[in-house]
Amino acid sequence: MVIKNVNLETVIGVTSKIPQNMMPELAFAGKSNVGKSSLINALMNRKSLARTSAQPGKTQTINFYNINQALYFVDLPGYGYAKVSRQEKEKWGKMIERYLHQSKVLQAVFLLIDIRHDPSANDKLMYDWICANGFQPIIIATKADKINRSQLQKHVKMVRQGLGVDKDTVVIPFSAQTKQGRDEIYEMIDHILELSEGES
């Protein structure tokens, strides 16, 4: 996959309508400080198109990035940040759920988990919730440059066990710093798009 042009096309808030896009969508979900913006920027080969926030939990919108006029990256609000009120969290939750239910072209959900730590209760909830909405999340284990290579498989196993994933669930260690894992994610995206073309 070669990304030539990128455009932040649609930003929707809690009360906005979900856009009825025609091109395939790939959604990215993850905890507020897991490195979601960094991953999306690394995939798009852009320094700062996906806004990284100094304050975790700031992304309160769903952002649709048009990639190559061929597909959308959909950046979902970060979850699990303590300083946000419960009502706010519930609003974001409903917004994400509405999106998962109403998008007719969503092909896959990438769930980002910090490889350094056991998945949190929020991570597990999000994983189960995505599954309950009919998707098998692809797990991106972020911040892989922060652990020793010799520890990588141990930490991948920790992520798998913590989430309770199926044995065929894909877990890709990723680093925004070194770009480790980026090519595998591109291959995954190409594969998903091929499957979606086969269905249409």
Backbone bond lengths (Angstrom), bond angles and torsions (degrees), N, CA, C in turn:
res aa  C-N    CA-C-N  psi(-1)  N-CA   C-N-CA  omega(-1)  CA-C   N-CA-C  phi
1 M - - - 1.453 - - 1.522 109.91 -
2 V 1.325 116.33 124.94 1.467 121.20 177.17 1.525 107.63 -115.67
3 I 1.325 116.52 120.99 1.464 120.02 -178.62 1.521 109.13 -94.29
4 K 1.330 115.18 114.67 1.473 119.66 -176.27 1.516 111.66 -99.53
5 N 1.346 116.88 -44.26 1.461 117.11 177.51 1.518 112.15 -136.51
6 V 1.320 113.04 146.33 1.464 121.91 -173.89 1.522 107.89 -136.34
7 N 1.330 115.06 140.18 1.453 118.38 -178.90 1.532 108.36 -147.51
8 L 1.329 116.60 124.33 1.472 119.89 174.05 1.524 105.95 -73.65
9 E 1.332 115.42 103.47 1.468 119.90 -167.71 1.522 113.32 -93.39
10 T 1.331 116.54 -42.60 1.467 120.14 -175.09 1.523 109.56 -138.18
11 V 1.329 116.07 136.86 1.465 122.11 173.69 1.517 106.48 -125.57
12 I 1.327 116.84 122.51 1.473 117.98 -179.43 1.521 110.92 -120.31
13 G 1.321 115.45 145.08 1.462 121.98 178.68 1.522 110.60 -104.66
14 V 1.314 114.47 -167.55 1.471 121.22 -172.82 1.531 112.13 -58.92
15 T 1.337 116.73 -38.69 1.476 118.76 -174.83 1.530 113.10 -97.69
16 S 1.337 117.13 -2.79 1.477 119.55 -176.21 1.522 111.61 -72.71
17 K 1.329 113.86 156.66 1.474 120.33 173.48 1.525 109.16 -75.59
18 I 1.332 115.98 145.99 1.471 121.01 174.01 1.537 107.16 -73.67
19 P 1.342 118.60 126.40 1.464 118.51 -179.62 1.533 111.33 -66.50
20 Q 1.315 115.76 141.12 1.477 120.17 178.50 1.530 108.24 -93.49
21 N 1.319 115.58 76.64 1.470 120.24 -178.50 1.524 110.30 -73.62
22 M 1.331 114.78 155.25 1.468 120.16 179.15 1.535 111.31 -97.30
23 M 1.341 116.36 -26.11 1.470 119.48 -176.47 1.530 109.85 -87.91
24 P 1.341 117.77 156.21 1.469 120.78 -178.31 1.526 111.87 -59.39
25 E 1.330 115.53 147.09 1.466 121.73 177.46 1.524 110.01 -118.15
26 L 1.336 115.40 141.13 1.462 122.43 172.99 1.521 106.55 -122.67
27 A 1.327 117.83 123.01 1.461 121.20 -174.61 1.526 110.88 -102.30
28 F 1.335 114.80 147.97 1.461 122.24 179.34 1.524 108.89 -121.83
29 A 1.335 116.18 122.09 1.466 121.80 -179.32 1.523 108.19 -123.37
30 G 1.333 115.50 151.38 1.465 118.29 177.61 1.508 111.43 174.31
31 K 1.319 114.72 163.71 1.459 120.99 178.08 1.522 110.25 -59.95
32 S 1.325 115.59 158.02 1.464 120.90 -173.03 1.528 114.42 -54.90
33 N 1.312 118.43 -36.74 1.472 119.33 -174.07 1.529 112.36 -113.59
34 V 1.324 116.42 29.65 1.473 119.81 -173.18 1.534 112.55 -87.67
35 G 1.347 116.94 -8.89 1.463 119.74 179.56 1.517 113.63 96.99
36 K 1.341 116.12 30.97 1.474 120.01 -177.16 1.535 111.60 -67.31
37 S 1.338 116.10 -46.57 1.474 119.25 179.33 1.530 110.39 -62.11
38 S 1.343 115.85 -39.59 1.475 119.98 179.90 1.525 110.86 -63.18
39 L 1.343 116.81 -40.34 1.470 120.79 177.53 1.529 110.34 -63.37
40 I 1.332 116.20 -48.40 1.470 119.70 -176.74 1.525 110.02 -63.48
41 N 1.334 117.15 -41.94 1.468 120.04 176.89 1.526 111.61 -62.14
42 A 1.340 116.53 -41.22 1.477 120.31 179.75 1.530 110.45 -64.14
43 L 1.338 116.97 -40.60 1.468 120.05 179.07 1.534 111.01 -67.46
44 M 1.342 116.27 -35.77 1.465 120.41 -177.09 1.525 112.22 -86.35
45 N 1.363 116.13 -0.62 1.468 120.12 -176.16 1.516 112.48 55.96
46 R 1.307 116.15 36.84 1.468 121.01 178.04 1.526 108.09 -122.97
47 K 1.324 114.84 144.29 1.471 119.02 -178.52 1.529 111.62 -68.02
48 S 1.330 116.61 -46.87 1.472 116.65 -170.61 1.520 112.98 -151.44
49 L 1.333 116.28 40.55 1.465 117.55 178.21 1.527 109.49 -74.01
50 A 1.333 116.10 -47.49 1.472 118.46 172.72 1.519 105.63 -76.64
51 R 1.306 115.32 123.78 1.464 118.90 -170.84 1.519 110.89 -75.47
52 T 1.340 115.39 118.52 1.460 119.55 172.82 1.522 105.63 -87.29
53 S 1.296 115.80 133.27 1.460 119.65 -174.58 1.517 110.67 -103.97
54 A 1.329 115.56 139.35 1.468 119.92 175.38 1.524 109.69 -67.21
55 Q 1.324 115.61 -26.63 1.473 119.36 178.59 1.522 109.08 -108.48
56 P 1.341 117.67 110.00 1.465 118.57 176.66 1.523 109.94 -55.05
57 G 1.314 115.75 147.08 1.464 119.78 178.65 1.514 112.92 87.49
58 K 1.353 117.16 5.84 1.461 119.87 -177.90 1.526 112.30 -78.08
59 T 1.338 116.44 -30.37 1.468 118.09 -177.54 1.522 108.69 -69.58
60 Q 1.325 115.71 106.49 1.466 119.40 -178.11 1.516 110.58 -114.50
61 T 1.311 115.39 18.57 1.467 120.28 -178.04 1.522 108.79 -128.17
62 I 1.334 115.07 164.32 1.464 120.17 168.89 1.526 105.81 -101.71
63 N 1.326 116.09 123.64 1.466 121.42 -175.78 1.527 110.24 -108.71
64 F 1.328 115.90 128.67 1.469 122.02 -178.92 1.528 109.27 -107.00
65 Y 1.332 115.68 114.65 1.466 121.38 177.87 1.525 109.21 -100.95
66 N 1.326 115.76 121.05 1.465 120.77 177.29 1.534 107.72 -82.02
67 I 1.330 115.85 119.99 1.467 121.91 -176.52 1.533 108.89 -109.28
68 N 1.327 116.34 117.24 1.483 121.43 175.28 1.529 114.00 56.59
69 Q 1.329 117.29 20.86 1.478 119.86 -174.61 1.533 111.00 54.37
70 A 1.344 115.91 29.65 1.470 119.84 -174.70 1.533 112.91 -128.86
71 L 1.323 117.12 -25.35 1.462 120.27 -179.41 1.524 109.25 -161.11
72 Y 1.331 116.00 172.09 1.460 121.45 176.90 1.522 110.41 -120.87
73 F 1.349 115.77 136.87 1.454 121.35 162.19 1.524 105.49 -92.41
74 V 1.323 116.62 129.41 1.463 120.72 -177.73 1.533 108.37 -115.39
75 D 1.329 115.04 113.82 1.458 122.33 -176.43 1.530 108.33 -93.21
76 L 1.336 116.03 109.95 1.469 121.38 -177.84 1.529 110.50 -87.83
77 P 1.346 118.31 153.07 1.470 119.61 -179.07 1.527 111.94 -59.36
78 G 1.335 115.44 142.01 1.465 120.19 176.15 1.519 110.18 -67.35
79 Y 1.325 116.25 147.30 1.469 119.59 -177.48 1.527 109.98 -117.86
80 G 1.327 114.86 167.60 1.467 120.18 168.45 1.514 115.02 80.68
81 Y 1.350 117.78 18.04 1.461 116.90 -179.74 1.526 110.11 -93.17
82 A 1.323 116.08 126.75 1.469 121.62 -167.31 1.530 114.17 -65.16
83 K 1.344 117.43 -30.81 1.467 118.61 -172.57 1.525 113.60 -77.04
84 V 1.305 116.88 -3.70 1.467 120.15 -178.40 1.527 108.80 -92.34
85 S 1.315 117.07 138.72 1.470 120.18 -177.85 1.526 111.19 -66.63
86 R 1.334 114.52 160.00 1.473 118.65 -178.08 1.523 111.30 -62.75
87 Q 1.350 115.46 -37.93 1.480 118.30 179.44 1.528 110.79 -61.28
88 E 1.362 115.05 -41.54 1.469 119.41 178.76 1.524 109.78 -60.44
89 K 1.341 115.57 -47.56 1.472 120.06 -179.21 1.524 110.50 -58.53
90 E 1.334 115.69 -42.61 1.467 118.93 -179.38 1.521 111.31 -64.48
91 K 1.344 115.98 -38.33 1.481 119.78 178.39 1.526 110.52 -62.28
92 W 1.347 115.38 -46.71 1.466 118.29 179.78 1.518 110.70 -62.57
93 G 1.346 115.20 -41.28 1.467 120.23 179.64 1.516 110.89 -58.71
94 K 1.332 115.62 -45.08 1.474 119.73 179.70 1.521 110.75 -64.98
95 M 1.349 115.92 -38.00 1.467 120.32 180.00 1.535 110.20 -63.87
96 I 1.339 116.28 -44.90 1.474 119.87 179.04 1.532 110.18 -64.33
97 E 1.336 115.68 -42.65 1.473 119.57 -178.69 1.530 110.50 -63.23
98 R 1.338 114.80 -42.43 1.468 120.01 178.58 1.535 109.79 -59.07
99 Y 1.325 114.69 -42.79 1.471 119.07 179.50 1.535 110.52 -63.36
100 L 1.338 117.40 -47.79 1.476 120.63 -178.39 1.528 110.97 -59.97
101 H 1.336 116.13 -35.51 1.471 120.13 -179.37 1.530 112.93 -78.70
102 Q 1.339 115.67 -38.16 1.467 118.62 -168.44 1.519 114.70 -93.44
103 S 1.330 118.24 -22.40 1.464 118.08 179.57 1.524 109.10 -68.49
104 K 1.318 115.24 127.35 1.477 119.37 179.88 1.531 111.53 -92.20
105 V 1.345 116.03 -7.64 1.474 118.36 -174.53 1.537 112.33 -121.13
106 L 1.335 116.71 10.69 1.471 119.23 177.99 1.527 109.49 -69.70
107 Q 1.326 115.91 121.60 1.470 120.92 -175.68 1.523 113.29 -99.24
108 A 1.343 116.62 -31.57 1.465 119.21 -175.39 1.522 109.45 -162.03
109 V 1.350 114.66 153.92 1.464 120.86 176.06 1.530 107.64 -120.32
110 F 1.326 115.52 125.18 1.459 121.86 173.82 1.530 107.44 -96.03
111 L 1.342 116.21 123.91 1.460 120.59 178.67 1.527 108.58 -107.50
112 L 1.325 116.47 122.54 1.460 121.46 -177.25 1.521 110.38 -93.96
113 I 1.325 114.93 131.72 1.469 122.19 179.72 1.525 107.55 -130.89
114 D 1.321 117.65 135.57 1.473 122.06 177.08 1.531 108.32 -70.05
115 I 1.338 115.88 116.71 1.473 120.98 -174.11 1.536 112.25 -65.38
116 R 1.329 116.67 -19.23 1.470 119.24 -173.46 1.527 112.85 -75.46
117 H 1.331 116.11 -22.69 1.472 118.84 -171.74 1.525 111.36 -125.11
118 D 1.320 115.37 158.79 1.464 119.68 169.64 1.527 108.43 -58.82
119 P 1.324 118.77 140.59 1.466 119.71 175.88 1.534 110.49 -55.77
120 S 1.331 115.41 140.55 1.469 120.13 -178.95 1.528 109.88 -80.16
121 A 1.329 115.20 171.49 1.472 120.00 176.11 1.531 109.87 -59.44
122 N 1.347 116.34 -38.02 1.466 120.15 177.68 1.531 112.16 -63.78
123 D 1.346 115.54 -39.85 1.470 119.79 177.94 1.526 110.55 -61.17
124 K 1.330 115.17 -45.08 1.468 120.84 -178.76 1.536 110.21 -63.85
125 L 1.343 115.52 -42.91 1.469 120.39 177.43 1.519 110.89 -59.23
126 M 1.347 115.51 -45.22 1.466 120.34 -178.32 1.525 110.43 -64.31
127 Y 1.335 116.17 -42.09 1.471 120.43 178.62 1.535 109.92 -59.81
128 D 1.343 115.79 -50.20 1.476 120.24 -178.29 1.533 110.98 -62.58
129 W 1.320 114.99 -36.65 1.466 121.74 -177.27 1.527 111.22 -68.32
130 I 1.351 115.68 -42.48 1.473 119.94 177.52 1.536 108.99 -62.99
131 C 1.344 115.84 -43.12 1.478 119.85 177.82 1.535 110.44 -60.64
132 A 1.340 116.16 -42.70 1.474 120.91 -178.66 1.524 111.40 -64.60
133 N 1.341 115.68 -25.41 1.466 119.85 177.84 1.537 112.13 -87.50
134 G 1.335 116.54 8.57 1.459 120.31 171.40 1.513 115.79 94.54
135 F 1.335 117.00 12.22 1.468 119.76 179.35 1.517 110.37 -116.27
136 Q 1.336 115.85 147.62 1.465 121.64 173.67 1.525 106.02 -101.65
137 P 1.350 118.69 101.12 1.465 118.73 -173.67 1.526 112.53 -62.55
138 I 1.330 115.08 145.42 1.469 121.71 170.06 1.527 104.75 -94.75
139 I 1.328 117.19 126.59 1.466 120.31 -174.04 1.524 110.21 -93.37
140 I 1.334 115.87 125.44 1.463 121.20 172.87 1.525 106.59 -106.30
141 A 1.340 116.23 114.91 1.468 121.14 -179.30 1.529 107.87 -91.52
142 T 1.342 115.98 99.24 1.469 121.53 -170.69 1.533 112.00 -81.01
143 K 1.348 113.47 167.46 1.482 123.33 175.41 1.532 111.23 65.13
144 A 1.330 115.52 34.78 1.473 120.37 -177.72 1.527 112.25 -64.96
145 D 1.345 117.09 -22.54 1.477 119.28 179.00 1.535 111.93 -71.39
146 K 1.335 116.54 -12.42 1.472 120.14 -176.53 1.538 112.71 -86.06
147 I 1.330 116.98 -4.15 1.478 118.55 177.12 1.527 109.33 -123.28
148 N 1.315 116.20 157.50 1.471 120.65 178.92 1.515 110.13 -66.86
149 R 1.326 115.49 144.02 1.477 119.80 179.54 1.525 111.37 -55.82
150 S 1.324 115.54 -36.23 1.475 119.52 -178.14 1.535 111.53 -65.44
151 Q 1.344 116.14 -20.53 1.467 121.00 -178.66 1.533 112.99 -93.23
152 L 1.338 115.60 -5.77 1.471 120.28 -169.87 1.529 112.84 -57.00
153 Q 1.325 116.38 -52.29 1.474 119.35 -175.94 1.526 111.89 -64.39
154 K 1.338 115.28 -35.32 1.470 119.93 177.78 1.539 109.80 -61.50
155 H 1.333 115.51 -42.44 1.471 119.84 -178.42 1.537 111.73 -72.63
156 V 1.329 116.58 -35.60 1.470 119.99 175.76 1.530 109.18 -61.30
157 K 1.351 115.35 -42.16 1.475 120.39 178.67 1.539 110.28 -62.91
158 M 1.332 115.87 -38.97 1.472 121.68 179.19 1.539 110.19 -61.95
159 V 1.334 115.77 -42.07 1.472 120.75 178.16 1.524 109.99 -63.84
160 R 1.338 115.76 -46.36 1.475 120.38 -179.96 1.528 111.02 -58.71
161 Q 1.325 115.29 -48.70 1.472 119.30 -176.73 1.528 110.89 -67.82
162 G 1.329 116.13 -40.24 1.462 120.45 -178.41 1.525 112.50 -62.88
163 L 1.323 116.01 -35.89 1.473 119.99 179.65 1.525 111.66 -87.02
164 G 1.339 115.92 -21.48 1.468 119.51 -176.30 1.520 111.46 69.28
165 V 1.354 116.01 45.06 1.468 119.89 -174.53 1.526 111.54 -78.21
166 D 1.345 115.48 159.40 1.467 120.96 171.85 1.527 108.62 -64.42
167 K 1.316 115.80 155.52 1.468 118.18 -177.15 1.531 112.99 -66.04
168 D 1.341 117.22 -23.70 1.472 118.63 -179.67 1.537 112.79 -93.43
169 T 1.344 117.09 7.82 1.478 120.13 177.01 1.523 109.28 -69.53
170 V 1.326 115.41 132.45 1.469 121.00 179.66 1.527 109.04 -80.16
171 V 1.342 116.66 130.22 1.469 122.36 172.62 1.529 107.46 -122.99
172 I 1.335 116.40 119.21 1.470 120.66 -176.89 1.534 109.11 -114.73
173 P 1.353 117.79 113.01 1.463 119.32 173.58 1.537 109.35 -66.26
174 F 1.333 116.41 135.93 1.466 119.99 -174.59 1.525 110.56 -139.32
175 S 1.338 114.96 144.02 1.461 120.46 172.80 1.524 109.08 -132.32
176 A 1.326 116.66 124.59 1.468 120.60 176.20 1.527 110.31 -69.19
177 Q 1.337 116.11 -25.84 1.474 120.44 -178.65 1.527 111.45 -73.15
178 T 1.341 116.19 -51.45 1.470 120.57 -173.75 1.529 112.47 -96.86
179 K 1.335 116.24 -8.78 1.480 123.61 -176.12 1.532 112.09 67.93
180 Q 1.332 117.54 13.33 1.468 120.57 173.41 1.522 109.16 -55.74
181 G 1.330 116.26 132.23 1.464 120.73 176.67 1.524 113.70 91.16
182 R 1.343 117.48 -13.33 1.470 118.20 -175.38 1.532 111.64 -63.94
183 D 1.331 116.76 -43.45 1.474 119.29 -179.02 1.527 111.07 -62.88
184 E 1.341 116.55 -37.66 1.479 119.00 178.39 1.533 110.83 -64.79
185 I 1.347 115.94 -37.43 1.463 118.90 179.01 1.537 109.33 -67.36
186 Y 1.341 116.88 -41.30 1.475 120.28 176.31 1.536 110.54 -57.96
187 E 1.340 115.70 -45.11 1.480 120.06 -179.92 1.524 110.46 -61.13
188 M 1.330 115.02 -41.20 1.467 121.07 178.89 1.529 110.12 -61.39
189 I 1.342 115.61 -44.24 1.468 120.54 -179.81 1.532 110.19 -63.49
190 D 1.340 116.39 -44.91 1.477 119.87 177.88 1.528 110.73 -57.53
191 H 1.331 115.56 -42.81 1.467 121.28 -178.80 1.537 110.07 -63.25
192 I 1.337 116.09 -45.26 1.474 120.98 179.79 1.525 110.25 -61.50
193 L 1.327 116.46 -42.85 1.470 120.11 -178.48 1.530 111.33 -67.08
194 E 1.330 115.83 -37.44 1.483 119.47 176.79 1.526 110.06 -61.64
195 L 1.343 115.77 -44.16 1.471 119.96 179.62 1.525 110.38 -62.84
196 S 1.354 116.43 -41.51 1.467 118.98 -177.61 1.530 110.95 -68.24
197 E 1.337 116.90 -33.49 1.475 119.71 176.56 1.522 110.02 -67.05
198 G 1.346 114.85 -37.18 1.471 119.06 178.76 1.513 112.33 -63.77
199 E 1.348 115.67 -31.26 1.474 119.18 -179.32 1.519 112.60 -78.95
200 S 1.368 115.46 -30.05 1.466 117.58 -173.22 1.524 111.64 -80.60
